[in-house]
Structures are given as structure tokens and as C-alpha cells.
Amino acid sequence: MTKPDTMALDRRTLFRTALLAGGGLIFEASLPGSLLAQAPTGTGAAGAAPLAPSLNAYVTIAPDGRVTIIGKNPEIGQGIKTMLPMIIADELDVDWEQVTVVQGDSDPAKYGVQFAGGSMATPMNWTPMRQVGAAARAMLLSAAAAKWQVSPDSLTTRSGRITHAASKRSIGYGEIASAAASVAPPELDKVKLKDPADYRIIGRPIGGVDSPRIVRGEPIFGIDQHMPGMLYAAFERCPVFGGTLKSANIAAARAKPGVKQVFTLKGNLGPEGLVDGVAILATNWWYANQAREALAAVWDEGEGAKHSSASYAAQAASLLDGKPTSDILRAGDVDGTMAKAAKKVSATYAYPFLAHAALEPQNCTALFKDGKLEFWAPTQMPAAGRDIVAKALGIPEANVIIHITRIGGGFGRRLLNDYMVQAGAIAKMVPGTPVKLLWDRVQDTQHDFYRPAGWHRFEAGLDKSGKLIAMSDHFVTFLNDGKPVRAADMGETQFPAGLLPNLLFAQSGLATTMPTGWLRAPTSNALAWVFQSFLDEVALAAGKDLPTLTLELLGEPRQLEGRNSPMGPAPGFHTGRARGVVEKVLAVSDWKTKPAAGRGKGFAFYFSHMGYFAQVIEVAVSGDDDVKVAKVWSVGDVGRQIINPSGGNNQVHGAIIEGIGHALAGLEITLAKGRVEQENFDSYALPRIGTTPEIHSEFLITDFAPTGLGEPSLPPVIPALTNAVFAATGKRARKLPLKLSEA
């Protein structure tokens, strides 16, 4: 089995240097395109074109010893702009205080794949970033050794200085950097990496490099972008998905104060590209947005107007009563074993569409000049943005320039780049004039790429001793040409796959006009809830609790077979790692001690995005729907190294709060006559500070390559919460968002 930290480094990784003007040194590292071809399906990178060998790091050492490291990936609050440079800086052996981090532009030729999604930054970059820092340090040592006529092995480094103890000589990196430019670059797979015991930056809690600027209110987000002569754009589109423009009062909108231009745009390439609409350009955004009301647009609503949440639910109920149309996984003899079961358990679960609801609404600034289209974009997937812009607007990819801004929340929404296409199309109509497109909150809520709804009917069989011997799930999802729409799929590796000999996952589908997309912990955010909730029911029927059933299923520590992905072989499920987090969370939460009356504890475990997380939640319930989360205990295993404990814990805490919101905060997107009914945070209520519980988060350190943790920490939250509610009230939530009065 290929491990993530050695994944696909099957040929020499190139390392180059150049002199910095005025002295100093620039380091460039080139990684094989086979490693960085694209991210796995389901992370939002599906469809990204394979790249040729590409620069993956860009480090500059100035004559005064200052080190500048490019943060190559988009920063959406996950801390990647801090974490990746930390790895390079530690192996380079400089002090963090010497480092300045600069956000890199979208440039596949320099940096390879640049994206934020799938918790892939750590497994993709852990070893390469260490090699980059270590190789740069080795070249500096070689230059100093040549200068002093000593062996490189006799030299040591610390805080950006090289010391020869025998002669008591010392020199700063900046002083020797220019000379190091002439040293033959080493092969990265042969450089000596630090012993983890010698890390001085990796493993140290470090605040985000942008945090001081954010606190000061400096303009670093996409929404802050401003340019001389810039016009502000609003874009009106059909409230029904797939609708087209019939007419609009262009003259009335153009007559409004501050409005400079109004024109129509014809859609192409579907919701990911450009949709039919009317663009309004004004001297400020308020003028542009207010002028939308004067358009009195008339739309051909098309097929979409026939769709509604009620019709989806009715169709799903009918499909669940019938036979599935296709198998996802069929193992053993489920029907035969079920017929012999001493006891059977069945239940039906449903979850709604969800919006991303990032605090920074969709926005983008664009400038079309001399045949080139330049963007300042808060995008999680800039390469895909370049691709869709080129296709939709007929501009060569080489002429699409993307500057990556900091992103005020993504959660997967900005893996799709429709707002870039809109901004580019508008800018193309006014050459030489910068245009900033900004959606209002209603547009952001009603024109998302939603986490799909889904319906599940489970059945399980137990033998006379209470052992789980068979289980099936009929999954009703949304299909297009027989295949699940984006983020509406279920893989064959869902727990307890590989652990239960008789198991059936099957599916049926219905059509939707709603655009769907990846939401934090794609698919896992929903599937963890239904599977772990139903297994809690199975455990109860067997006369045991869910942790006991889970440990019985896990059995002895062993590695199950993984699956292939565009990145190469992905690591399979390791029962020993799963057992470790389960046993640890039971200990830290004092699971066996029952809480006071009116309270309950719930447990859940899940493996996703290469991370293992087990969580226990304690709730207090009073009244029909008054559920308060009091405490959360979380234990995760993401390998041998937590690179930035501050950022890591922030990710876990944020995932827990978000998961609580999915269950309790009234988060639900509903459709009526093809229109999303929710408009703003009054009808799509995010969790608030007052609902945040006491959170105890730990990491179990194991001898496996480090992996990401922004996504795997979310899925167990929701079932642990609803299982806790059942423990407190005896009411089982089989539909989200949780409403005890309907349970």
C-alpha cells in the first residue's frame, strides 16, 4: 500500500535556484505532474487537467536574512497559508519571526495544483515541502563549506545562521545566499530531513499570518478589492433554476442614480458557467443593486418551476417502497441471511438540501484589457475557474490571469466558479474598466450549489446472541443519466463495509434542477449521520451501546484494502486506528458514567478524508425542541504530526460548531415552484456564539503519514448529537433538521 507521504514521488523532483536582484537567492522546486494531476473525485477538483512538472514552492532569501515564502494554496480560514510555509521554514532552519508569507497567484507552471478542498493539502505537500526546505538548507551549507574550506558535515544551522564550531565562525543565510546560487541543486528525494525531535516550528501553535491584518480590518478579502476607475456590478438572474430571460426594462434601470451601463448576457455551459441575466454597472454597489428592482424582468421559468421539496419527498417515498434500480455494493447473501435473522431492525432517514452560507458572499473583480482577462478572485479552485472562463467567454487560457485573494469562508462553495464567469462576462463588455461584481445575501442563499438532500431505508438482521449478521441500505438520491449528480453519490466503502460479510448498498434516483455541490466533508456530512444513527438503533436492539457494537465490528487491528483515485492508491481503512480513537474518546468522556436527568450522551465514529474521528456529545433537553449541546469530546487520528496545533484545534472546533448547526440551527433549504424559499440568516440560521458548547479536543498520534483534518472532524458530530438526544428523551431523530416535536 502506498503511503501518502511517499505518494507518487517516482522520479526526480527538480530543484532550481536563481540570484535575486541586488543579492540573495531564490529557490524553486519542481514536482512531478503525476503527483499533482488532480485531487480525488468528491473534493471539488474533479476534472482538473493533469499538469506538466510544475513549481511547487518559491522561497526567497534576501541579503538581510529575511525569508519570503509563497503560500501557494487558497486560504479560506483553514490555515493553509500559515501551515505550508511552516513546514518549509522548519526544514530550512530559520526562525518563524524571520519569515514573511505572501499569497501566490494562480500559476500552475510555478506551483502545480492550487486548491482548497478535500483536506488534501497535508497529504499532498507534507514531504515535498520538507524536502524543499531541507534542500535549500543543504545548498546554503555547501556554499558556506566552500567559503571556509571545511566539510559541510562540520557545520550546523540555527535561526538562519551557519556555524563552524571548531573555528567559531558564523555567517547568516543572507550573507551566503548569493554564493549558494551557484551550488548544484540536490535531488530532493535524497536530501536529509530533520528528525522530528528537532522541529522548532512544526508542532508549535502559531497564529495565522493574516490574523493581525484581519483584526485591523485591512482589505485582504475579495470583497475588499478596489481599483481606480472601478465600477460596481449587480447581476439579476432568474429565481428558478434553468430559467431564461424573456424581457427586462433596461431603460428604467439605466435611468436610476449612479447607473452607468445596463445590458443583458446570454447564458451558456449551465449553472457552472454563465446563466441568462442582466448586468447593471454603477458608481457604487448600492446604486447597482437598487437598480435591479427597476428591471421588472420577465422569465421563462421552464421545467424548473415544476420542482419542489414536497414533490421530491413524495417521489422518494414511492421509490423507497419499490426495488432499487442499481447496486452500489453487494457482499455476501443479504436476503438469505436476513430471512434467518432472529430479530430485524428497520428505519427510514432523510436529510435536506443545505447551503454553504459563507459570511463573505460571492464576489469577483475583473478587468478586460488588450485581449486579456485579469481576475482578483476568492476562489478555492483557480485552475478550474480559468478553464470555465476560457470556455464560456472564448478567451485563451493563457490570457486568463488570476490573483487569489483571501476567502471569507468557502466550505466547498467556491470550488465552483460561476461568479468568476459572470464578472468576466461583464468586464468583457466594458474593456479597460475594472468591474467588481458582488452578490447580495439573498442571491448567495438562493443561487448556491447545494449539498444534496437524500433518503435512506435501512434494514438489519441480528442473530440470537445479538450479533449483527446482515444489513442493507436503499439510498434514494438525485441521478442524471443514471449517475449521481455532484456530491449525491455514496461509495462502496461506507462503514461497516469490509467488516460485515452480508451487506447491500443500493440506490434509486430522481431528477432535480437544483445545482448541487460539495459541502465541507462532501457526502460524509450526510452519510455519517444516517449510518451512525441507524447503527445506534441496531445496537439498542442488540442490548448494547454503539461503541460496543463498533468495537465488535472493528475486530483485530488490520488494514482493509483501499481504493484507487487520480492521486494513485489511497490508503484503506485501518481498524486499529479506528479502535484507538473510539477507546480514547470513551475514556476522556467518562462514557460509562450516565449524566443527570434531562441529559444524555451520544457517540459516533467516522472515517473520511483519510482521518479517523470519534466523538461523544452530551446534551441537555428541556421542552419539545429546546436542545442545548453542553459538552463535546473529540478524538482524532490524522497521523504522526499535527503541524500547527493552533490551526488544527481551530479546524476541529469549527467543524464541531458547523455540525451542530447542521442538526439544530434550523438549517434547511426548501424549494417551492422551483424557487429556494430561504433568503437570509433569519430563515437560514447559522449557529451563534451562545450555542457553542464546551469542547474537549485531542489528537491520537500514530505512526502514519500526516493527513488533513478540516473535514473528517465534522461527520461524527451530527449522529453523536442526535444519538445523545435519544439517550436523553427516548425520541429518535430520523429527519433533519432536528425537531423533537416531530420525532
N, C-alpha and C positions, 0 to 999 in steps of 0.2 A: 504494500500500500504506500503510495507516495504521500509524504507528509507536506503540509502547507509551506513549511519554512524551506523546503528544498524543491518546491514545485516548479518543474519545467525549466530549471536552470541547466539546460542540457548542452549549451555551447557557450563559448567565452562571452562574458559580459564586458563590453568595451569601456575604457576609461580614457578620457582625454583632458588635456589642460591647455590653458592659454594665458598669456600675460594680460594683466589688467592695465589699462592706460594709466601712466603715472606710477607704475609699480604695483605689485600684488599679483594675485593668482586666481584664476577661475577654474574650477573643477567641473567636468561634465561626465556623467556616467550613462552608458547606453545599454539598455536591457533588451534581450531577445523579444521579438514580437510574439513568439509562441507563448510566452508567459502572459502577455498583456493583450491578447487578442480581443477579449470581451469578458464582461462579467457574466456569472451564471444566469440562466433564464429565471425570471422572478425577482431579480434585483433592480430591474429598470434599465439594465444595459443590453437587454436582448436586441440583437440586430446591429450592434456596433460592428463596424468593419474591422477585420484584422489589420494590424499595423505592421509596418516595417520596423526594424530595430530603431529604438527611439530613446531620446534623452529622458532619464527618469529623475535626475537630481541636478541642481545647479547651485554650486557653492562658491562664494567669492570671499577671499581673504584679502583685506586691504592692508596697505603698508603699516597702518597704526594698530593692526591686530584685530580690528573689528571683523566679524564673520557675518556675512549675509547668506541666509538660506531661503530658497524659494519654497513656499508652501504650494505644492502643485495641485492639490485637490480642492474642490469647492468646500467652503466652510459654512455649515448650516447650523452651527451650535453644537456639533458633535465633538469639537476639539481637535479636528484633524490638522488644522493649521498650526497647532502647537505640538501635537504628538509626533508627527513625522519628522519635523526638524529636531526634536529632542533626540531621536534615535541617531541621526547623523552627528549631532553635536557631541553626544557622549562618546561615540567611537572616535571622533576627531580629537577628543580630549581637550575641549575648551570649556570655560565656564559659561553657564547659561546667560549670565549677565553680559557676556561679550557678543551675544548673538542678536541679530536683527532678522525678523522673519518678514518676507514680502510675498504677497499673493501673486502667484503666477497667472499669466494669461492662458487662454486655451491654445495649446500649441502641441499637437500630437507628435510633431517631429522632434520636439525637445523632451517632452515629459511622458510620452506614452499615453495610456488611458488615464483620463482625469474624470472622476465621477464621485458622487457621494451617494451610496446606496448599498444595501445588502451586507453591511458590516464587513466589507471586503478589504478595507484599507490596510488593516493589520496583516492578514494573511498574505496579501499581495506584496507588501512593502517591508515587512519586518527584516528579512535577511538582506535584500538589496540595499536598503537604507543603511544598515550596519556596515555593509561592505563598502559603500561609498565613503562613509566617514573614516573607516579604517584604512582604506587605500590612500585617501588624502593625507592622513597622518603618516603613513609609511613613506610617501614621497617627500614630505617635509623632513622626516628623519634622514632619508637618504641624502638630501641636499645639505643638511647640517653636518652629516658624517663626512661628506666630500669636502666641505669647507674646512673642517678641523682635522681631516685626515685620520679619522678614527672609525671603528666599526659601528654600524647602526645599532647593533645589539648592545653597545655600551651606553646608549643614550636612553633617557627616559623623558616622558612628557607629562605636563600637568598645567592646567589652566592656560593653555595656548602658548606654553613655553617649552623649549627643549633644553635639557640639562645634561652635561657630561660631568658626572660626579667626580671622576678621577682628577680632572683638571679644574673643576669648579667653574667651568664656562657655562653660560646660559644665553639663549637667544630666543626672541619672540617669533611666533609664526609669521607675523607681518614682515619682519626683517629678512626672513629666509624665503618668503613666498615666491618672489620673482625667480630666485635660483631654482626652486622646486619645479618651475615650469619646464625646465629642460631635462628633468628626470624621466626615464622611461616609465610609463604608467604600468602598474602591476595588473595581473589578471585578477579580477575581483573574487573569483571562486577560490583563490589561493591566498588571499590576504589573511593575516591573523586577526581574529576578532577578540574582543575583550572577554575575560572571564566575568560572568555576571556578578561575582563578588566585588568586582572593581567598578561597577557602574556608579556614576556620581550624579547623573541626570535621569537616566532611565530608572523608573521605580520611585521617583521623587514627586510628590504632589506639587504641580506647577499650575498657576493660574493661566487662563487663556491669554494669548499675546494681544488680542484685541480688547480684552475686558476693560482696561483703563480708558480706552477711546470710547467704548460704548457708554461707560459711566459718565464721561464728559459730554456725551451727546454729539460726538464728531460724526460727520457724514461718511459712513463706510458701507452702508447698505445700498442695494439697488435703488430703493425708493428715495434715497438722498441725492442721487445723481443730478448734477446741474451743469449746464454748459452755456456759454454766451450765445444769445440769439435763439435759445431753445424754445420750442412751442410744446404745449401740453396737449395730450391726446386722450379722448374718451372714445370708446368703441361700442356701439349699440349692435346687439345681435338678437336673434330670435329666442324667446324664452323657452321654446320647445326644441328639444334636441333634434337636429336634422332639418329644421325649418329653413326656408329660403325667403329672401326679401321680394315682396311684390311692389311696394311703393313707400316713399317717405317724403316729407315736406322739407326738402333740402333748403329752400329759400328761407323758411321760417327759422330754422336752426342757425343759418348763416347770419340772420339779422340780429341775433342775440348779442349782448355786450361781450366784448373781448374776443369774439369768434373770428378767426382769420380764414379758415377753409373748412368746407364740408364736402365729402364725396363718398360714393359707395364703393365697396370692394366685393368682388365675386369670389365665393369660396372654392377651394379645391383641396384634395387629399384628406377630406374628412375632418373630424374634430382635432386631430393632432396637427393639422396644417392650418388652413385658413377657412373660416366659415363666412357665409354671407353676412354683410353688415354695413354700417355707416360709420365713418370716422369723422370726428369733429376735432379741429385744431384751434386752440385759443391761447391767449397770453398767460393764463394760469389754469390750473386743473379745475378749479371750482366753476369757472365760466364754461369750460368744455363739458363738464359733467351735467351742469344745469341745462345746457342747451339740448341734451338728449330728449328732454321732455317735449320739446317743440317739434320733434321729428314726426310724431304721430305715425310711426312706421306700421305698415300692414304686412303680415307674414303669411306665407303658405306653410301651415304647420305640418302638413304631410302625415305620414304614418305615426310619427311620434306622439301625436295628440291622443292616440288610442291607448297609450300605455299608462299604467298607474300601479301603485303599490298594491292596491286591492286586487287588481287583475293578476299580478304576479303571484300573490299569496294563494289565490284560488287555483291558478294553474298548477302551482307547486303541490298543493294538497291533492289534486287529481293525479298528478304524476307519481306522488308517493304511494298512492293506492294501487298503482299498476306495477308492472315489472320494469326494472332498469333497462335502459337502451344499450348500455355497454359496461364492460368491466374495467376497473382500474387495477385491481389486484384480486386474484383468486388463488388461495392457497389451501390445500387440503380438501376435505369434504365437509363444507359448512352445513349443507342441508341434511346430510345423513347424521352428522354429529348432533345437530340441533334437535333432530327428531328423537334422539335418545337422551336428551338432557333431562335431569331431574327437576330443574327449575329454569324458567325463562324470564328474561327482563327485556322490556321494550320501551322506547321513548322517542318522541319527535322533538327536534330542536330547530329554532330559526333565529337568524340574526339579520340586521338591517343593512342597507347601504350606509356608508359613513363618508363624510367629507374630511379633508385634511385640516382645514381651518388654521392655516399658518397665520401668525399675527401680522406678518408683512404680506399684504395682498399682492396678487400678480402684477408685475411691472417690468418695464424694459425700456432702455434708452437706445435709440438707433440713429445713425447718420449715414445717408447715402450720398456718396461723392466720388466722382471720377470712376464710376463703374464698380466701386467697392462699397460694401455694406458693413458698417462697423457697429458693434453692439457693446453695451455695458449691461450685463445680464446676470441676474441672480438665478443661475441655472445649476441644477445638480448634474446635468448631463450635457456639457457644452458640445461635445462631438456630435451627439445626436441632434442638437439644436442646429449646428452648422449644416448637417445633412438635410434636415427637413426644410430649412430656409432655402437652401440651394434648389431643392426640388420644387418647392411651392412657388418661388419667385423667379426661377430661371436665372440664377446667378451662379457662376462657377464657385465651387467650394473654396478655392484658393483666394477668392475675393470676399469671403465672409470672415471678418475679424471679430473675435470675441474676447472682451475683457471680463473676467469673472469678478463679480462683486460679492461681498459677504451677503449671506442669505438669512433673512429673518424668519427662519423656520421652513422646513421643506417637507419632511415626513414622507417623501415619495412624490409629492405633487409636482415638484419641479424637475422630475425625471422626464416629464412631457413638456414640450417647449412651444405650445400654441401661442403663448403671449409674445414669444420672440418673433414668430411668423407675422403676427398682427402688427407689432411695432415696425418690423422690416418692411411690410407692405405699405404701411402709412408713410414711412420715411422715404420710400422709393418714389412716392408721388410728389414729394417736395425736396428735390435734390439740393444739397448744400445746407439744409436746415436741420439741426438736431431736433429729435422728437422724443418726448418721454411719454410713454403710454402707462396709464395707471388704471386698474380696475377698482371699483368701489367694493365694499364688503358684500353687498347683495350679489354682485356679479361673481365674486370669488366663491360664494357659497353655492350659487345656482349654476355655475359653469365649471365645475370641478371634473376630475377623473376619479370616480368614487370607488371606495372599497366595495366590492360586490356583496349583495345580500346572498343568503344561502339557506337551504333547508336540508335536514338530515333525519332519517328514520333508522334508529339503531335496534338491533336485537342481539341478545347474548344468551348463551346457554351455560349452565353450571351443572357439574355432576353432584352426586350425593354428598360428597365431602365439602362442597362449596368451591371447588376449583373451577375457574373459567376455562371452558373447553372449546368454545366457538363464539364468533362474533361477526356481525355484518353491519354495513352502513350503506343505505341507499341515499346518495347525495344528489339533490336537485340543484342545479346551478344554471348559469347562462351560457349557451353554446352558440357558436356561429359556424355554419358548415360542419357541424358535428364536433367542433373543438371548443374548449372553454375560452371565453373572452378573457382579456387581460386580467390577471390576478384572480380568476374564478376557478382555477384548477385545484386539484388535490392529487398529490403524488402517491406513489405506492409504498413510501417509506414511513407513513404515519404510524406513530406508536399506537398499538403494540405490534406492528409488522415485524416479522422476523423473530418474534418472541412467542407467538401464539400459532400453533400449527394449522388451525382451521379458521381462516379469516377471509372475508369478502368485502371489498370496496367496489361499489358500482355506482353509476351515475345516469341521470336523465337531465334533459335541458330544456330551457325555454328561451325565447328571443327577447332582447332588450335593445332599446335605442339609447340608453344611458351610456355615456363614455365611462369606462372603468379604468382603474389604475392601481398602482402599488401603494399601499399604506404601510407605515412602519411595521416590520416583521410580516412581509407580504404572505398572504394566505394563512400563515401560522397564527396571526392575531385572532382569526375566527375559528380555525380548526382546533386549536388548543382548547378553546372554551367548550366546544361540543364534545370532544373526545374525553377530556378530563372530567367534565361534568357527568357524562354517561358512565364512565368507569367508577365514579363515586357512587352512582346508583347501583352498579353491579357489585361493588364492594359491600354496600349495605345489605343487599340481598344475600350475599355470601356470609354475612355475620362478621365482617371485619371492616377495617377502615381502608381508605385509598392508599396511604403509604404502605400498608402491609401487602395489599394486592399488587402494588407497583413493584415492591421488592421481590415478591414471588415471581412475577413475570420476568424481571431482570435476570434472575438466576446468578450463575457464576460470572465473574468478570471476563469479558471476551469482546473482541472487535467483530461487529457484523459487517457484511460486505457493503461497500459504499456505492456510489453511482457516478457515472461519467458526466462531465459538464464541459463547456467550452474551455474551461481552465485546465482540463485534464482530470484525472481521477480525484474525486472528492472523498475525504475521509468518511468512513462509515460510522455507525452508531456504536459507541463503546459502553457496554453495560456496567463496567466498573466505574467509569466516570459518572454515569447516571446514579449509581448506587451511592457514590461518595457525596454528591450534593444532597440527595434525599436524606441520608443518615445525618448529615451535618445540620440541615435545617430543622430536622426533628429535635436534635439536641439543643440548638440555640433558642428554639421557640418553646422549649419545655412542652412538647406536643401532648404528652400523656396527662398533663395537668389540665383539667377542664376549667374553663373560665366561669365567671359568675353568671347568675341567671340573667337572661336577656342578651347574653353574649354568646358567640360561637366562633370556633376556629375552623378554617378550611385549608386544605392542602392541594397543591397541584405541582406537577413536574412537566417540563417540556424540553425537547432538543430541537433547536433550529439555528440556521446560520452558523453551524459548527460550534455553538455554545450550549452548555448544559446548565439549566436553572431550575431550582426547586424553591418554592415559596409557601409560606404559611401566613395567612391573614386572619386577624381577629376583628370581628365586627360587633357593634352594639346596635340593637334594633329596638325601636320604640314606635308604636303606631303601625299603620299599614305600610307606609312607604318611607319611613324615617330610618334609613340605614346609614350608619356612620362607621367608617373604617378607622379603627383605633390604632392598630399596630400591624406592621408588615415585617416579616423576616424573610430575607432573600439570600440564597447562597448560589453562587455561580462558579462554573469551571470553564475558563477560556484559556487554559494552558499555563505555561510556566512563568509568564511575565505579565504583570499589569504595568504598562509603560508609563502611564500617568494616573496614579490613584485618584487625584482630584477629578480629572475628567472622567475616569471610569465610574466613580461613585455618582457623579452628576448624571451620567447616562443611565445608570440603573435607577436612580431616584426619579428621573424624568420619565422613564418607561413605566415605572410603577404608578405614578400620578396619571399618566396618559391612559394606562389600562383601567384604572379606577374610573376615569371619565367615560371610557367605552361602556362600562357596565352601569354606572349610576347617574351620570350627569345629564341624562336625557338626550344623549347623542343618537340621532336617528334622522336619516334623510328619507323623506317620503315623496312620492310622485303622484300627482293628480292631473289628469288631462295633459300628460306629457311635460308638466312643469314641476320643478322642485318647489315644495311648499315653504321650506325654511329660508329665511332671508339674512339673519344676522345672529349675533350672540345671544339675543333674547329668546330666539327659538331654536338655537343650536348651542346649548350652554356648556362651555368648557369648564373643567374643574377649577375651583378658586383656591386661594391660599388657605381659607378657613376650613376646607375639606381635606387638607393634606395631613396624613397620619404620621405617627412616629415610625420611622423606617430604620431598620437594622440591616445593613448590607455587608456581606462577607464574600470573599473570593477563596475558593479552594485551589491551591497551587498544585498543579500536577505536571509531570514531565512530558508535556506535549507542546507542540508549536503554538505560540500565542495566536488567538483569533479575536474577532471583533465582539463587541458586547452591547452596542446600541440597540440592536433588535432582539436578540434572544432573551433579553431580560424582561420583555413585555408579555409574551404569550401566556405564561402561567398565572399572571396577575388576575385575569378575569375569572377563570374557573376557581382559583383559590378563594376569591371573594364570594362568588355565588355558592360555593360549597360551604363557606362559613355562614352565610345567611341561612342555608338549610339546617346547619347544625344548631343555629340559634332559634329558628322558628318552625322547623319541620316543613317549610314551604320550598318547593324546588322550582328554581327559575329555569324555564326551558325556552324562553324568548327574551331577547334583549331589545332595548334597554330594560333593566330590571324594574318591574312593578309588582310589588308583593301583593297588592290588592287583586292582581290578575293571576297570581301563581297558583 
